[in-house]
């Protein structure tokens, strides 16, 4: 009996030790992943993992066009502007007015990206169709202040700060459209749930995810091939510690259910980073007038590159419908 008891105790100790080791391993890997997601400076150990995280193969033709378009936009004369956000951060933008503006687009780039990279391809189309554009540098990235990115949870409030800057600059008669790609799309979709000024006439969102928790779960399971259960709880706690809000406290679905602002949704059918189903969820939840473009064969952020004619036709129709319309406020 004593030998049996000793064996049981040994097995129990081994099991406890194994569980503790597994928990420690989950914490360490999750900490690296959350730091990669939120910290201004990506951990050195993760700097070569971006392609694994994105889950997509390299498209050299697309990258060449992306680089050329980015160089064109970056070389265009622009006014660098700064504002102080609602929470005291210095935010930077680049304003390119057109001669006879019919609307103003405020453009929000994606995760670990840049304004000239994410909007280089579409910039000429916007300019040629009488859009003055404010290209925002998102908090925690590039020249804007902030230690952390917020995956839309914190950036959605910056949208209102930038809208107020535009109104102070050009007045409140021109319609304003909030546009975003990837995390920028999530930012503007979440902002649609705020009490935005009435001259915000539309949201234009390309390949946005629904919440930090949802996209982290997708990447862990589908791109990194690791379990998310315990890691999800750890990630949420670390997220709350860094940006003072949980990874699932708010979502684009929450915003879509209450928004009155028209929404244009675009997504590539072959997106390996943000699943197209997330945009379909946003479309289904949207209580406002809405339009949807799914682009076959397009990976993440490639919809305009793959189908520029369809994208432009939808955008022109969107502006035609809503430039003069004032979105109805909820009573």
Backbone torsions as a table, in degrees:
resi	resn	phi	psi	omega
1	UNK	NA	-40.1	-179.5
2	UNK	-64.6	-39.7	179.0
3	UNK	-64.3	-40.6	178.6
4	UNK	-63.0	-43.6	179.3
5	UNK	-62.3	-39.3	178.8
6	UNK	-65.1	-40.0	178.9
7	UNK	-64.9	-43.7	179.1
8	UNK	-60.9	-43.5	179.4
9	UNK	-63.3	-39.2	179.5
10	UNK	-65.4	-44.0	178.8
11	UNK	-64.0	-39.9	179.3
12	UNK	-64.1	-41.9	177.9
13	UNK	-64.1	-40.1	178.5
14	UNK	-64.2	-43.3	179.6
15	UNK	-62.9	-43.7	179.5
16	UNK	-63.5	-41.0	178.7
17	UNK	-65.0	-40.3	178.8
18	UNK	-64.8	-42.8	178.5
19	UNK	-63.4	-41.5	179.5
20	UNK	-65.2	-40.8	178.7
21	UNK	-64.6	-40.3	178.8
22	UNK	-64.7	-41.6	179.0
23	UNK	-64.8	-41.1	178.6
24	UNK	-64.0	-42.9	178.3
25	UNK	-61.7	-43.3	179.0
26	UNK	-62.5	-39.8	-179.7
27	UNK	-65.8	-45.2	-177.1
28	UNK	-63.8	-47.2	-178.9
29	UNK	-66.4	-38.5	-179.5
30	UNK	-68.4	-37.9	177.8
31	UNK	-60.4	-43.5	177.6
32	UNK	-61.8	-42.1	-178.1
33	UNK	-68.2	-41.2	178.7
34	UNK	-68.7	-39.8	175.0
35	UNK	-60.8	-39.3	177.0
36	UNK	-62.9	-40.3	-177.8
37	UNK	-71.1	-42.1	-166.6
38	UNK	-109.8	-31.3	-173.8
39	UNK	-71.2	144.3	176.4
40	UNK	-55.5	-47.3	-180.0
41	UNK	-99.0	119.9	179.7
42	UNK	-66.9	136.1	176.5
43	UNK	-54.9	138.6	-176.9
44	UNK	-57.3	-35.6	-178.3
45	UNK	-65.6	-17.5	-176.6
46	UNK	-108.4	1.2	-171.3
47	UNK	-66.8	-21.9	179.2
48	UNK	-102.5	10.7	-175.5
49	UNK	-100.9	6.2	-173.8
50	UNK	-64.3	-35.9	179.7
51	UNK	-69.3	-37.0	176.4
52	UNK	-64.7	-42.1	179.5
53	UNK	-64.0	-43.6	-178.5
54	UNK	-69.6	-28.9	176.0
55	UNK	73.6	13.4	-176.8
56	UNK	-118.8	152.6	176.9
57	UNK	-80.6	159.9	179.7
58	UNK	-75.6	129.3	173.2
59	UNK	-108.7	98.3	-172.4
60	UNK	-63.6	-37.3	178.9
61	UNK	-63.1	-44.0	178.3
62	UNK	-62.6	-44.5	-178.0
63	UNK	-63.7	-36.6	177.4
64	UNK	-63.9	-45.3	178.5
65	UNK	-65.7	-37.9	178.9
66	UNK	-61.7	-45.2	-179.3
67	UNK	-65.3	-41.5	179.4
68	UNK	-64.7	-43.3	179.7
69	UNK	-66.5	-39.3	178.2
70	UNK	-62.0	-41.4	179.4
71	UNK	-64.7	-38.3	178.7
72	UNK	-63.1	-47.3	-177.9
73	UNK	-67.5	-40.4	-178.8
74	UNK	-64.4	-30.9	-179.0
75	UNK	-81.8	-11.2	-177.8
76	UNK	-73.7	140.4	179.4
77	UNK	-61.3	130.1	179.4
78	UNK	-146.2	160.2	177.1
79	UNK	-101.6	119.0	176.5
80	UNK	-81.7	124.8	-177.4
81	UNK	-122.6	154.3	178.2
82	UNK	-129.7	143.2	171.6
83	UNK	-134.2	162.7	171.3
84	UNK	-102.3	123.4	-176.0
85	UNK	-71.7	172.5	178.7
86	UNK	-56.4	-27.2	-178.7
87	UNK	-109.4	16.9	170.7
88	UNK	92.0	3.4	178.7
89	UNK	-82.6	146.6	173.9
90	UNK	-84.8	121.1	-179.5
91	UNK	-114.1	142.4	-175.0
92	UNK	-117.2	140.6	175.6
93	UNK	-139.3	170.1	-179.8
94	UNK	-131.0	116.1	-172.7
95	UNK	-102.6	125.2	177.3
96	UNK	-124.4	97.1	179.8
97	UNK	-80.0	152.1	172.2
98	UNK	-103.6	168.3	-171.8
99	UNK	-69.9	-41.6	-178.9
100	UNK	-127.3	74.1	-173.4
101	UNK	-67.9	137.0	172.6
102	UNK	-105.0	-14.2	-178.3
103	UNK	-165.2	166.1	174.1
104	UNK	-121.7	129.7	174.7
105	UNK	-103.8	129.7	172.6
106	UNK	-107.1	114.6	-169.3
107	UNK	-107.5	128.9	-177.9
108	UNK	-115.6	118.6	-178.0
109	UNK	-77.9	177.3	-174.1
110	UNK	-94.0	-171.3	-175.8
111	UNK	-65.8	125.9	179.2
112	UNK	51.1	43.2	-179.9
113	UNK	-127.6	-159.0	-177.7
114	UNK	-150.9	156.1	-175.4
115	UNK	-60.9	-42.7	-177.2
116	UNK	-73.7	-25.0	179.3
117	UNK	-77.4	-47.7	-174.3
118	UNK	-76.7	-21.5	-176.0
119	UNK	-120.6	8.8	-180.0
120	UNK	-59.1	-41.1	-176.3
121	UNK	-71.3	-37.5	-174.7
122	UNK	-91.0	-9.1	-173.0
123	UNK	-60.6	-42.6	-178.7
124	UNK	-64.4	-40.1	177.7
125	UNK	-60.5	-45.2	178.6
126	UNK	-60.9	-46.7	-176.4
127	UNK	-65.5	-42.6	-178.2
128	UNK	-66.7	-20.2	-179.6
129	UNK	-110.5	36.7	167.0
130	UNK	63.1	40.1	173.8
131	UNK	-105.2	119.7	161.5
132	UNK	-77.2	139.5	-173.5
133	UNK	-128.6	131.6	169.6
134	UNK	-105.0	112.1	178.7
135	UNK	-93.6	116.3	-174.4
136	UNK	-91.2	142.4	167.1
137	UNK	-97.7	116.1	-173.1
138	UNK	-68.4	149.5	-179.2
139	UNK	-56.6	146.2	-179.5
140	UNK	76.2	7.2	-178.1
141	UNK	-137.7	148.3	172.7
142	UNK	51.7	-125.1	-173.1
143	UNK	-89.0	-10.9	179.2
144	UNK	-77.1	155.6	-179.0
145	UNK	-80.2	177.4	179.5
146	UNK	109.1	136.5	178.9
147	UNK	-79.1	-26.0	-171.7
148	UNK	-130.9	150.7	164.4
149	UNK	-86.4	156.8	-176.0
150	UNK	-121.2	7.8	178.7
151	UNK	52.7	35.7	179.0
152	UNK	94.8	-26.1	-176.0
153	UNK	-64.0	-40.1	178.3
154	UNK	-96.3	-34.4	-176.1
155	UNK	-66.5	-24.3	-178.0
156	UNK	-60.9	-32.4	178.5
157	UNK	-74.5	-26.6	175.6
158	UNK	-64.9	-29.4	177.9
159	UNK	-55.9	-45.0	-179.5
160	UNK	-64.8	-38.4	176.9
161	UNK	-61.4	-42.2	-178.9
162	UNK	-72.3	-35.9	175.4
163	UNK	-60.2	-43.8	179.3
164	UNK	-63.6	-34.9	176.3
165	UNK	-64.8	-44.6	179.7
166	UNK	-60.1	-44.4	179.8
167	UNK	-62.3	-39.3	178.9
168	UNK	-67.3	-25.1	-177.8
169	UNK	-87.8	-45.2	-172.5
170	UNK	-118.0	-1.4	-177.4
171	UNK	90.4	-176.4	-173.8
172	UNK	-110.7	19.2	-179.0
173	UNK	-94.5	-31.4	178.6
174	UNK	-74.4	136.4	174.7
175	UNK	-67.5	142.9	178.6
176	UNK	-112.9	136.9	174.4
177	UNK	-121.3	131.4	174.4
178	UNK	-92.7	123.5	-177.9
179	UNK	-123.1	144.1	179.3
180	UNK	-154.8	153.4	175.7
181	UNK	-119.8	133.3	176.4
182	UNK	58.8	-118.8	178.6
183	UNK	-62.1	-29.9	174.8
184	UNK	-64.6	-35.4	176.2
185	UNK	-65.9	-42.1	176.6
186	UNK	-62.0	-40.1	177.9
187	UNK	-56.7	-51.3	-175.7
188	UNK	-73.2	-31.0	176.5
189	UNK	-68.0	-41.4	176.0
190	UNK	-64.7	-36.5	179.3
191	UNK	-64.9	-23.5	179.1
192	UNK	-62.7	-17.4	177.5
193	UNK	-85.9	-3.8	179.8
194	UNK	-88.4	169.4	175.3
195	UNK	-84.6	81.7	-178.1
196	UNK	-81.8	154.0	177.4
197	UNK	-58.7	152.5	-173.9
198	UNK	-65.9	-16.4	178.0
199	UNK	-87.2	7.9	165.6
200	UNK	-82.4	106.4	-171.3
201	UNK	-99.3	-11.0	-178.5
202	UNK	-171.2	161.9	176.9
203	UNK	-121.2	130.6	179.1
204	UNK	-121.2	107.0	-170.0
205	UNK	-121.8	122.5	-178.3
206	UNK	-113.8	115.6	173.8
207	UNK	55.8	47.4	176.4
208	UNK	-85.1	154.2	174.5
209	UNK	-97.1	166.5	-173.3
210	UNK	-85.6	-35.3	178.1
211	UNK	-162.3	159.2	174.7
212	UNK	-55.4	-45.3	-178.7
213	UNK	-59.1	-42.7	-177.2
214	UNK	-67.2	-42.1	-178.0
215	UNK	-74.4	-35.2	177.2
216	UNK	-64.4	-41.2	178.0
217	UNK	-61.6	-44.3	179.9
218	UNK	-62.0	-45.6	-177.7
219	UNK	-66.8	-41.9	179.9
220	UNK	-60.3	-48.4	-174.7
221	UNK	-76.7	-40.8	-170.4
222	UNK	-97.6	-32.5	-177.7
223	UNK	-102.5	-39.3	179.7
224	UNK	-95.2	-16.6	177.2
225	UNK	58.0	49.0	175.1
226	UNK	-128.4	153.8	179.7
227	UNK	-69.1	149.3	-175.2
228	UNK	-112.1	-15.6	-172.3
229	UNK	-48.7	-70.5	178.9
230	UNK	-65.8	-40.2	179.4
231	UNK	-61.2	-34.8	178.6
232	UNK	-62.3	-42.7	179.0
233	UNK	-66.5	-39.9	178.7
234	UNK	-66.1	-44.1	-179.4
235	UNK	-60.5	-40.9	-179.7
236	UNK	-64.1	-42.3	179.8
237	UNK	-65.0	-42.3	179.3
238	UNK	-67.2	-38.6	177.5
239	UNK	-61.8	-46.3	-179.4
240	UNK	-62.9	-35.7	179.2
241	UNK	-66.9	-38.8	-175.2
242	UNK	-80.3	-47.6	-172.3
243	UNK	-116.4	6.5	173.2
244	UNK	66.4	24.2	174.9
245	UNK	-150.0	143.2	-178.1
246	UNK	-75.8	157.2	-174.9
247	UNK	-69.6	-14.1	179.8
248	UNK	-125.5	19.1	-178.0
249	UNK	-73.8	-25.0	179.3
250	UNK	-149.3	153.3	-177.8
251	UNK	-146.3	166.4	173.9
252	UNK	-64.4	-29.9	178.0
253	UNK	-62.4	-43.5	177.2
254	UNK	-57.8	-43.8	-179.0
255	UNK	-68.6	-41.8	-177.4
256	UNK	-63.5	-31.5	-178.0
257	UNK	-68.2	-23.3	-174.2
258	UNK	-116.3	-6.8	-174.0
259	UNK	-74.1	149.8	173.1
260	UNK	-110.0	-1.6	-173.9
261	UNK	-88.4	128.5	178.8
262	UNK	-55.5	144.1	-174.1
263	UNK	-129.1	132.1	173.2
264	UNK	-111.5	119.3	-175.7
265	UNK	-113.3	132.7	179.7
266	UNK	-132.1	141.7	178.3
267	UNK	-159.2	143.4	173.9
268	UNK	-80.1	134.2	-178.5
269	UNK	-66.6	-23.5	-176.5
270	UNK	-105.5	27.2	-179.3
271	UNK	-68.6	120.0	179.4
272	UNK	-96.5	-6.2	-178.7
273	UNK	-98.4	-57.0	175.8
274	UNK	-112.6	115.4	-175.8
275	UNK	-64.5	140.6	-178.1
276	UNK	-60.6	-24.6	178.8
277	UNK	-59.4	-27.2	179.5
278	UNK	-67.2	-39.4	175.4
279	UNK	-67.3	-36.3	176.1
280	UNK	-63.3	-37.1	175.9
281	UNK	-63.2	-43.2	178.6
282	UNK	-62.2	-42.9	-179.1
283	UNK	-63.1	-44.1	-179.1
284	UNK	-64.8	-34.7	-176.6
285	UNK	-82.5	-18.9	-170.3
286	UNK	-66.2	124.1	179.9
287	UNK	-89.1	-10.3	-177.5
288	UNK	-96.3	170.9	171.0
289	UNK	-54.8	141.0	-171.4
290	UNK	-147.7	151.5	175.6
291	UNK	-135.3	147.7	-173.9
292	UNK	-135.4	132.3	173.7
293	UNK	-128.9	114.5	172.9
294	UNK	-104.2	126.0	-173.9
295	UNK	-106.1	109.1	177.6
296	UNK	-60.2	139.3	176.2
297	UNK	82.1	-4.5	-177.5
298	UNK	-93.2	128.0	173.6
299	UNK	-86.9	-166.6	-171.1
300	UNK	-62.2	125.7	177.6
301	UNK	68.9	16.4	-174.8
302	UNK	-108.8	6.3	-173.6
303	UNK	-62.1	-44.1	-179.8
304	UNK	-66.8	-37.5	178.8
305	UNK	-64.6	-40.7	-176.2
306	UNK	-78.8	-42.1	-175.7
307	UNK	-132.4	65.5	-178.3
308	UNK	-62.4	-36.4	-178.3
309	UNK	-64.3	-44.5	179.9
310	UNK	-67.3	-39.9	178.4
311	UNK	-62.2	-47.7	-177.6
312	UNK	-64.8	-40.3	178.9
313	UNK	-61.9	-41.4	179.4
314	UNK	-67.5	-42.0	-179.7
315	UNK	-63.3	-43.6	179.3
316	UNK	-63.1	-40.7	177.1
317	UNK	-65.6	-40.1	179.1
318	UNK	-60.4	-47.6	179.4
319	UNK	-65.9	-40.8	179.7
320	UNK	-59.4	-39.3	-179.0
321	UNK	-71.1	-38.2	-164.2
322	UNK	-120.2	-3.9	177.2
323	UNK	-56.6	-45.0	-176.5
324	UNK	-91.4	-12.2	-176.5
325	UNK	-84.0	141.9	173.9
326	UNK	-103.4	115.7	179.9
327	UNK	-54.5	137.5	-177.3
328	UNK	-75.7	123.2	176.7
329	UNK	-75.5	146.3	174.8
330	UNK	-67.8	143.6	178.4
331	UNK	-79.0	NA	NA
